[in-house]
């Protein structure tokens, strides 16, 4: 018997073989034993002076007879803790022994997962250690992956269940949320993916969302399929919206009766003009009683307004059209709702809306589109050139041209020196789905040619200066997709050359990060690059003096580097981010982004 116990202890304490294959990322690279301390039942672990000042006391788990077990380890033997203060190590209590076995990853950003370590993640997204459906083997998947992406990847974060919407086949699915585990009968009744059976499933007529009051770990029913979801609504569309978009109401949630009953925050004191109520029944009755009075007053106003409008229409129609055309265009595209291998980017919508408001205040007529596909990106580009063509026909000779801003936020790649923009309909690294930056800029670079402009239904645009702000990653794609993208990059049209005709366009491309880098989200809910860009331009406008493009780029670069370096001290998972500049214009120190109307 003693020999059997000795053999079992030898197996348990044996180090992990160095050639064991990790799931993906880096494998276990450290195995060591630390002297253990046994605490009696009920004692708090790691609060004992026996470790001394030269040791680090870390909880190992439970020992025999329900006693607590802790290890006293040398700090030099431990890897650095992650951004949550946890060590990337696997701790195992040894029953009946006096040792704790530790297996540690080589990087503090890695996550222990069975016999390997999940890497920190792609595109700045951390990974989780999940389990495969049915067989429940360990696997790694991005933390922000949706249930559909989890089942597509074959790795569930919260476990697998039965898809109640796939009756009668009842296919396997990944659990949407953790649910209320205290309610054993039905932990999450509105989730289409149930653990054991569909007897407690309660389907939602308007679609499913995530209950933010339960930290997003329970499924709720959306109010409407067509109405927008307000920030005050505790039932948000995604788990990430609960973390980055939801705003908790101090006085409770009501219904905005003036906006079709979407969620709103109840005021501390109800006033006669307040439309946010607990119920819209009284609001509708009050509105019905005043309806006929409003109709009579509106009829008189309409008669008078028609007479005034008829007189004003001819007088101001030409001048209004001229003023509208004098407002130079800007293009803003923000991609957030990705699928497939690309995780969603909830902050991209905020960035796009912030840049739209900024360019509008600067005097630009903004062409804004959200979650754009490849075809819509090309359509918005043609719309931009059409408006530039109208300006070109009205611009007087010798008048100064205004720079044309183009802003894109979303996923990006870089292979063989070529950047790729990722539209929302790209679900993988297919070269046909992702757009090379040189191809995206091909149409503006050739818009001065009459044949090209005529083929796209617009007037030629000569001598335009495009300022491209790209808040995208420039990381490499995995093999074998990297080779396919490199071949596509070689076939793509080359970027505009520095040696060009005088009427050809010039380009200034400002990237959020360096080649191979990642464009990251700041704690404010905006990307570090977009946050710096908005703050620098707004500070310039408040000062009253326009900043040159060169000074603008230098200031934004410096702020992004400084803020990511400071954030890295608090969160080691943050990478140092260094924006870059590529320009075919040699006069950045003499140009500004200020909007100048044509004469």
C-alpha positions in Angstrom: 0.0 0.0 0.0 2.8 2.4 0.9 4.5 1.7 -2.4 1.2 2.4 -4.3 0.9 5.8 -2.5 4.5 6.6 -3.3 4.0 5.8 -7.0 0.8 8.0 -7.1 2.6 10.9 -5.4 5.5 10.5 -7.9 3.1 10.8 -10.8 1.3 13.8 -9.3 4.5 15.6 -8.6 6.1 14.8 -11.9 7.0 17.8 -14.1 5.1 18.4 -17.3 7.1 17.2 -20.3 8.7 20.0 -22.3 7.5 18.6 -25.6 3.8 18.6 -24.6 1.8 20.5 -27.3 -0.2 23.5 -26.2 -3.7 24.1 -27.6 -2.4 27.2 -29.3 0.0 30.0 -28.4 2.8 29.2 -26.0 2.9 26.1 -23.8 3.9 25.4 -20.3 7.5 26.5 -19.7 7.9 26.5 -15.9 7.2 23.7 -13.4 8.4 24.1 -9.8 7.3 23.1 -6.3 6.9 25.5 -3.4 6.8 24.7 0.3 3.2 24.4 1.5 1.3 25.7 4.5 -1.8 23.9 5.7 -4.5 26.1 7.3 -7.3 24.7 9.5 -10.8 24.8 8.3 -12.3 28.3 8.4 -9.0 30.2 8.3 -8.2 32.7 5.7 -5.4 31.5 3.4 -2.2 33.5 2.8 -2.4 35.5 6.0 0.4 33.8 7.9 3.8 35.1 9.0 5.4 31.8 8.3 6.0 32.8 4.7 8.1 35.7 5.9 9.0 38.8 4.0 11.1 37.0 1.4 8.3 34.8 0.1 5.0 35.3 -1.7 2.0 33.4 -0.2 -0.5 32.3 -2.9 -3.6 30.1 -2.5 -3.3 26.6 -3.8 -6.7 25.2 -3.1 -8.2 22.6 -0.7 -6.2 19.9 1.1 -7.3 16.8 3.0 -10.0 17.1 5.6 -11.2 20.4 4.0 -8.2 22.3 5.1 -6.8 25.2 3.1 -3.5 24.8 1.3 -1.2 27.6 0.3 2.3 27.9 -1.1 5.2 30.1 -0.1 7.2 30.8 -3.3 10.1 33.0 -4.1 9.0 36.1 -6.1 11.8 35.5 -8.7 10.2 32.1 -9.5 6.8 33.6 -10.3 5.9 35.2 -13.6 4.5 38.6 -13.7 0.8 38.9 -12.9 -1.6 39.9 -15.6 -3.7 43.1 -15.8 -6.2 41.6 -13.3 -3.5 40.8 -10.8 -3.6 37.0 -11.4 -0.7 34.8 -12.2 -0.7 32.8 -15.5 -0.2 29.6 -13.6 -2.1 26.4 -12.9 -2.2 25.5 -9.2 -2.9 21.9 -8.1 -3.2 20.8 -4.4 -1.5 17.5 -3.7 -3.7 15.3 -1.5 -1.9 14.1 1.6 1.3 15.8 0.6 3.2 18.9 1.7 3.9 20.4 -1.7 1.9 22.6 -4.2 2.7 22.0 -7.9 2.8 25.0 -10.1 2.8 25.2 -13.9 3.3 28.6 -15.4 3.0 30.2 -18.8 5.9 32.1 -20.3 3.8 35.3 -20.7 1.8 37.1 -18.1 -0.8 37.8 -20.8 -1.4 34.1 -21.5 -4.2 32.1 -19.9 -3.7 28.6 -18.5 -5.9 26.1 -20.3 -5.4 22.3 -19.6 -1.8 21.4 -20.7 -1.3 24.6 -22.7 -1.7 28.4 -22.6 -4.1 30.5 -24.6 -2.3 33.5 -26.1 -3.4 37.0 -25.1 -5.5 37.3 -28.3 -5.8 38.8 -31.8 -6.6 42.5 -32.5 -6.3 43.3 -28.8 -9.0 40.8 -27.8 -8.1 38.6 -24.7 -8.8 34.9 -25.0 -10.7 32.6 -22.7 -10.2 28.9 -22.0 -13.4 27.1 -23.1 -14.6 23.6 -23.9 -15.6 21.9 -27.1 -19.3 21.0 -27.5 -20.3 17.4 -26.6 -16.7 16.1 -25.9 -15.9 19.1 -23.7 -12.2 19.2 -24.5 -10.2 22.4 -23.6 -9.9 25.0 -26.3 -9.1 28.7 -26.7 -11.4 31.4 -28.1 -11.6 35.3 -28.0 -13.4 36.6 -25.0 -15.7 38.8 -27.1 -16.8 35.9 -29.4 -20.6 35.7 -29.8 -22.5 32.4 -29.3 -22.7 32.0 -33.1 -18.9 32.5 -33.4 -18.3 30.1 -30.6 -20.2 27.3 -32.1 -18.6 28.1 -35.5 -15.2 27.8 -33.9 -16.1 24.7 -32.0 -15.3 26.3 -28.6 -17.8 27.3 -25.9 -16.9 29.7 -23.2 -19.8 28.9 -20.8 -20.5 25.3 -21.9 -22.7 23.7 -24.5 -26.4 23.0 -24.6 -29.4 22.4 -26.8 -30.6 24.9 -29.5 -34.3 25.2 -28.8 -34.8 27.1 -32.1 -33.6 24.2 -34.1 -36.4 21.9 -33.2 -37.0 19.1 -34.0 -33.3 18.3 -34.6 -32.2 20.1 -31.5 -28.6 20.8 -32.6 -25.8 21.6 -30.2 -25.1 25.2 -29.2 -23.0 27.3 -26.9 -24.7 28.8 -23.9 -25.3 32.5 -24.4 -24.8 33.5 -20.8 -24.1 32.1 -17.3 -27.7 32.6 -16.1 -28.9 32.6 -12.5 -27.3 29.5 -11.2 -29.3 29.8 -7.9 -32.5 29.1 -9.9 -32.0 25.4 -10.6 -35.3 24.9 -12.4 -34.7 27.5 -15.1 -31.4 29.5 -14.8 -31.9 31.4 -18.1 -35.5 30.9 -19.5 -35.2 33.4 -22.4 -31.9 32.0 -23.8 -32.4 29.9 -27.0 -29.6 27.6 -25.8 -30.7 25.6 -22.8 -28.4 23.3 -20.8 -30.4 20.0 -20.7 -33.8 20.4 -22.3 -36.2 23.0 -23.7 -39.0 22.5 -21.2 -38.3 25.8 -19.4 -37.6 27.9 -22.6 -39.6 31.1 -23.0 -39.0 32.5 -26.5 -38.8 36.3 -27.0 -41.1 37.7 -29.7 -39.0 40.8 -30.5 -35.6 39.1 -30.2 -33.1 38.4 -27.4 -30.7 40.7 -25.6 -28.4 40.7 -22.6 -29.7 41.8 -19.1 -27.2 44.5 -18.0 -28.6 44.6 -14.5 -27.4 41.0 -14.2 -23.9 41.9 -15.5 -24.9 40.6 -18.9 -25.0 37.0 -17.6 -28.7 36.5 -18.2 -30.8 36.8 -21.4 -33.7 39.3 -21.7 -36.3 40.1 -24.3 -35.8 43.2 -26.4 -38.6 45.8 -26.5 -38.8 46.0 -30.3 -37.2 44.7 -33.5 -37.5 48.1 -35.3 -37.0 50.8 -32.7 -33.4 51.7 -31.6 -32.1 50.5 -28.3 -31.4 53.5 -26.0 -28.3 53.6 -23.7 -30.7 53.6 -20.7 -32.3 50.3 -21.7 -31.1 47.5 -19.3 -31.6 45.0 -22.1 -28.9 45.5 -24.7 -28.2 43.8 -28.0 -24.8 42.3 -27.0 -22.7 41.6 -23.9 -20.2 44.2 -24.9 -22.9 46.8 -25.1 -23.6 46.2 -21.4 -20.0 47.0 -20.6 -19.4 49.9 -22.9 -22.8 51.4 -23.8 -25.3 50.9 -21.1 -26.0 53.8 -18.7 -27.6 52.9 -15.4 -30.6 55.1 -14.3 -30.4 56.3 -10.7 -34.2 56.7 -10.4 -35.3 53.7 -12.4 -36.2 53.1 -16.0 -39.3 54.5 -17.7 -40.8 54.8 -21.2 -40.1 57.8 -23.4 -43.7 58.3 -24.6 -42.6 60.9 -27.2 -40.3 58.4 -28.9 -42.6 55.4 -29.2 -41.9 54.0 -25.7 -38.2 53.3 -25.8 -36.4 53.1 -22.5 -35.4 56.3 -20.7 -34.2 57.4 -17.2 -37.0 58.6 -14.9 -36.4 62.1 -13.5 -36.2 62.7 -9.8 -39.2 65.1 -10.1 -41.9 64.7 -12.7 -42.9 67.9 -14.6 -45.7 68.7 -16.9 -43.5 68.6 -20.0 -41.7 65.4 -19.1 -42.2 62.6 -21.6 -40.4 59.9 -19.6 -43.0 58.2 -17.6 -43.6 54.8 -15.9 -46.6 54.3 -18.2 -47.7 56.1 -21.4 -51.4 55.6 -20.8 -52.0 59.0 -19.3 -49.6 60.6 -21.7 -51.6 59.3 -24.7 -54.9 60.5 -23.2 -53.5 63.9 -22.7 -52.2 64.0 -26.2 -55.6 62.8 -27.6 -57.5 65.7 -25.8 -55.2 68.3 -27.3 -55.2 66.7 -30.8 -58.1 68.7 -32.3 -56.8 72.0 -30.9 -53.5 71.3 -32.5 -55.1 70.3 -35.8 -57.0 73.5 -36.0 -53.9 75.6 -35.2 -51.8 73.6 -37.6 -54.3 74.1 -40.4 -54.0 77.9 -40.1 -50.2 77.7 -39.9 -50.0 75.5 -42.9 -52.0 78.0 -45.0 -49.8 80.8 -44.0 -46.7 78.8 -44.4 -47.6 77.7 -47.9 -48.0 81.3 -49.0 -44.6 82.3 -47.5 -42.8 79.2 -48.9 -44.1 79.8 -52.4 -42.7 83.3 -52.2 -39.4 82.2 -50.7 -38.9 79.2 -52.9 -37.9 81.0 -56.0 -36.0 83.7 -54.2 -33.7 81.4 -52.2 -33.7 78.2 -54.2 -30.6 79.0 -56.2 -28.6 80.5 -53.3 -29.5 77.6 -51.0 -28.3 75.1 -53.6 -25.1 77.0 -54.1 -24.4 77.2 -50.3 -25.0 73.4 -50.0 -22.6 72.7 -52.8 -20.0 75.1 -51.3 -19.8 72.9 -48.2 -16.9 70.5 -49.0 -17.5 66.8 -48.3 -15.9 64.4 -45.9 -16.3 60.6 -45.7 -16.6 58.7 -42.4 -17.1 54.9 -42.3 -17.3 52.8 -39.1 -17.4 49.0 -38.9 -18.4 47.4 -35.7 -20.6 44.3 -36.2 -18.1 41.8 -37.5 -18.6 38.0 -37.8 -16.5 35.0 -38.4 -12.8 35.3 -37.5 -13.1 39.0 -36.8 -14.4 39.9 -33.3 -16.9 42.8 -33.0 -15.7 46.3 -32.2 -18.3 48.0 -30.1 -16.2 51.2 -29.8 -16.0 51.7 -33.5 -19.5 53.1 -33.7 -18.7 55.7 -31.0 -15.6 56.7 -32.9 -17.5 57.1 -36.2 -20.1 59.2 -34.5 -17.5 61.4 -32.8 -15.6 62.0 -36.1 -18.9 62.8 -37.9 -19.8 65.5 -35.3 -16.3 66.9 -35.4 -16.2 67.2 -39.2 -19.7 68.7 -39.2 -18.6 71.4 -36.7 -15.6 72.1 -38.9 -18.0 72.9 -41.8 -17.8 69.7 -43.8 -20.8 67.9 -45.3 -20.2 64.5 -43.9 -21.1 61.3 -45.7 -21.4 58.8 -42.8 -22.1 55.1 -43.0 -22.1 52.4 -40.3 -21.3 48.7 -40.8 -20.4 49.1 -44.5 -20.0 46.1 -46.8 -17.5 46.0 -49.7 -20.1 47.2 -52.2 -21.3 50.1 -50.0 -17.7 51.3 -49.4 -17.4 51.7 -53.2 -20.8 53.4 -53.4 -19.9 55.9 -50.6 -16.6 56.6 -52.4 -18.4 57.4 -55.7 -20.8 59.7 -53.7 -17.8 61.6 -52.3 -16.3 62.1 -55.8 -19.7 63.2 -57.2 -19.9 66.0 -54.6 -16.3 66.9 -55.2 -17.1 67.1 -58.9 -20.0 69.6 -58.2 -17.6 71.7 -56.2 -15.1 71.6 -59.1 -17.6 73.0 -61.6 -18.5 75.9 -59.2 -15.0 76.7 -57.9 -13.6 80.0 -59.3 -10.2 80.1 -60.9 -7.3 80.3 -58.4 -9.6 79.5 -55.4 -8.0 77.5 -52.6 -8.9 73.8 -52.4 -10.0 72.4 -49.1 -8.5 69.1 -48.0 -10.9 66.1 -48.2 -10.9 64.0 -45.0 -11.6 60.3 -45.2 -11.9 58.3 -42.0 -12.2 54.6 -41.5 -12.4 52.6 -38.2 -12.7 48.9 -38.1 -10.5 45.8 -38.6 -7.4 45.9 -40.7 -4.6 43.7 -41.8 -1.1 44.2 -43.4 0.7 41.6 -45.5 3.8 42.2 -47.6 3.7 45.9 -46.9 0.1 46.2 -48.2 -2.7 47.2 -45.9 -6.2 45.7 -46.1 -9.5 47.3 -45.0 -12.0 44.7 -43.7 -15.7 45.3 -44.5 -18.4 43.8 -42.3 -19.3 41.1 -44.8 -15.8 39.6 -44.6 -16.0 36.6 -42.4 -12.5 35.3 -43.0 -9.1 36.3 -44.6 -10.4 35.6 -48.1 -8.5 38.1 -50.5 -11.8 38.6 -52.4 -13.5 39.8 -49.3 -10.9 42.2 -47.9 -10.0 45.4 -49.7 -6.3 46.4 -50.3 -5.8 50.1 -49.4 -4.2 50.8 -52.8 -7.3 49.5 -54.5 -9.5 51.6 -52.2 -7.6 54.7 -53.1 -7.4 53.9 -56.8 -10.5 55.7 -57.8 -9.7 59.0 -56.1 -6.2 58.9 -57.5 -7.5 58.6 -61.0 -10.6 60.9 -60.7 -8.8 63.7 -62.5 -9.0 61.7 -65.7 -12.1 62.5 -67.8 -12.6 58.9 -68.9 -12.5 57.6 -65.3 -14.8 60.3 -64.0 -17.3 59.8 -66.8 -17.3 56.0 -66.2 -18.4 56.6 -62.6 -20.9 59.3 -63.4 -19.1 62.3 -61.9 -17.1 65.3 -63.1 -13.3 65.2 -63.1 -11.7 66.2 -59.8 -8.3 67.8 -60.3 -5.6 68.5 -57.7 -7.5 67.1 -54.7 -5.8 66.5 -51.4 -7.2 63.5 -49.4 -6.4 63.2 -45.7 -6.9 59.5 -44.8 -7.3 58.7 -41.1 -7.2 54.9 -40.5 -8.0 53.7 -37.0 -7.3 50.0 -37.9 -4.9 47.2 -36.9 -2.0 46.3 -39.1 -1.4 42.8 -37.7 -0.5 39.8 -39.8 -3.0 37.2 -40.9 -2.3 33.6 -40.0 -1.0 31.0 -42.5 -2.1 29.9 -45.1 -4.2 33.1 -45.5 -1.1 35.2 -45.4 0.2 33.8 -48.6 -3.1 34.3 -50.4 -3.3 37.9 -49.2 0.3 38.5 -50.3 -0.6 37.3 -53.8 -3.6 39.5 -53.8 -1.5 42.5 -52.7 1.0 41.9 -55.5 -1.9 42.0 -58.1 -3.5 45.1 -56.6 -2.9 48.4 -58.2 0.0 50.3 -56.8 -0.5 53.3 -54.5 -0.2 56.8 -56.1 3.4 57.6 -57.0 5.2 60.7 -55.8 5.9 61.5 -59.5 2.5 62.5 -60.7 0.8 65.0 -63.0 0.0 68.4 -61.5 -3.8 67.8 -61.6 -3.5 64.3 -60.0 -4.6 63.8 -56.4 -2.3 63.9 -53.3 -2.7 61.6 -50.3 -1.8 61.9 -46.7 -2.3 58.6 -44.9 -2.3 58.7 -41.1 -2.4 55.2 -39.4 -3.3 54.6 -35.8 -0.4 52.2 -35.3 2.9 50.9 -36.7 3.2 48.0 -39.1 2.3 44.8 -37.2 0.7 46.8 -34.4 -2.7 46.9 -33.0 -5.2 49.8 -32.8 -6.5 49.6 -29.2 -9.5 50.9 -27.2 -9.0 53.4 -24.4 -10.8 53.3 -21.1 -13.0 56.2 -22.4 -14.7 53.9 -24.8 -12.9 55.4 -27.9 -9.9 54.2 -29.7 -6.7 55.8 -28.5 -6.0 57.3 -32.0 -9.5 58.7 -32.5 -9.6 60.1 -29.0 -6.4 61.9 -29.5 -7.5 63.2 -32.9 -10.8 64.6 -31.6 -9.2 66.2 -28.6 -6.4 67.9 -30.5 -8.7 69.3 -33.2 -11.2 70.5 -30.6 -8.4 72.2 -28.6 -7.2 73.9 -31.8 -10.7 75.2 -32.6 -11.2 76.6 -29.1 -7.8 78.4 -29.4 -9.1 80.1 -32.6 -6.0 79.4 -34.7 -5.9 76.5 -37.2 -3.2 74.0 -36.7 -1.0 72.9 -39.7 -1.4 69.3 -40.8 2.2 68.5 -39.8 1.7 69.9 -36.3 -1.6 68.1 -36.0 -0.1 64.7 -37.0 2.9 65.2 -34.6 0.7 66.1 -31.7 -1.7 63.2 -32.2 1.3 60.8 -32.5 2.8 62.0 -29.3 -0.5 61.8 -27.4 -1.2 58.3 -28.5 2.3 57.1 -27.6 2.1 58.8 -24.2 -1.3 57.5 -23.2 -0.6 53.9 -24.2 2.7 54.0 -22.4 0.9 55.3 -19.2 -1.9 52.7 -19.6 0.7 49.9 -19.9 2.0 50.7 -16.4 -1.5 49.9 -15.0 -2.5 47.2 -17.5 0.4 45.1 -18.9 -1.9 43.8 -21.7 -1.9 47.3 -23.3 0.7 47.5 -26.1 2.7 50.6 -27.0 0.9 52.2 -30.0 2.8 54.4 -32.4 0.9 56.1 -35.2 2.6 56.5 -38.6 2.4 59.0 -41.4 2.7 58.4 -45.2 2.4 61.4 -47.5 2.7 62.2 -51.2 2.4 65.9 -50.4 5.5 67.9 -49.3 3.7 70.9 -47.9 2.1 69.6 -44.8 3.7 72.4 -42.8 1.7 75.0 -44.8 -1.7 73.2 -45.0 -4.5 73.0 -42.5 -7.6 70.9 -42.1 -9.7 74.0 -41.7 -12.7 74.1 -44.0 -12.7 76.9 -46.6 -15.8 77.5 -48.8 -15.3 78.1 -52.4 -15.8 81.6 -53.8 
